[in-house]
Amino acid sequence: MSAPRLPARLLARLPARLLACTGRAATLALALVAASAPAGAQDFRDPAGETFTVWPNIPVIRASDLGEYAHDRQIIADLHADKADPAKVAAALQAVDGLQAHHERTALAELGRSLNVQLIAELDRQARRINTRSPKLRFDFADITPDQLQRPLARDNLPGRAGRTTLAAYITYTRLDGALVQATATLVKLRSGASQSFTATAPAPQLAEALARDLFDYFQGTRFTAPRNPLGGAQWLTAAPGHADRLVSRDAALRYCQSQNAALPTAEELESAEAAGFHGGGVALQAAGVYHVDAGLYDTAAPLDGAGRARPNHLANVPNGYYYCIRHAPPPAPARSARSRR
């Protein structure tokens, strides 16, 4: 059976280095993209009680080394800066020629198979640590021999084995200064094409453990319900464009809020919005900032919480605070009785 040819638009969705990988995982990635559909907005871990079977062969793809990038750029810069000196130009050209050989040698020092195996072992260790018999991530080695893990799988056998697999994964990494390595593990759902990525930075011997801990905590940890904004019915407005990130007077802040059919918030409203957070429908306040509220100034550096952060503002026309405006939803219109309608 021959593998179906993938359209160019689907091939474009795969990382370029992944397309260059050989082995079962690369073949699976092609089948994965061909069958994928646009992912929905649901949680990647849904359904909540499901155990996810992961394809055991995880490509480990080396990206550029950020630590060496600056060194390489300096070699090129030297070539330009010393163009008037023949001796320096010759030395610079020799250094440039040496870049290719250098990177070919270092490219061979990949984490590769060791990181693949260590990641699976670390996930098993995390499961033993909490004494669970049902880890959410399971690697299926059924009907797979050690030899098959090291070479491409015959495409005729791929559909049957991929049919019982839920997730595929690949890892990209780059070496930083010294022994530090930054790696990103990406999991992809075969049915939907949805993905989830996890990044860790650690010395090479601890990299698998750091990635495994993030993966394990994400899938095994408590799934918290999304919080509700305590001021969900209100609309928050930023300061006027001309007032952004600078102190203004209470009078100026009040005039702008009124021009937007809004008002300065109370100290309690500002505190609730800060607790909700910028990504939870609230606002973000500076760590040592002073904000205009309806009754004065709200000082985030004050040692007390709540009303203890509020103090009177006796200088209403002096630029001494930042501000947000709040617009409350209008109250519902009273229901009209049948008698009043007549």
Disulfide bonds with the S-S distance in Angstrom:
Cys257-Cys325 1.99
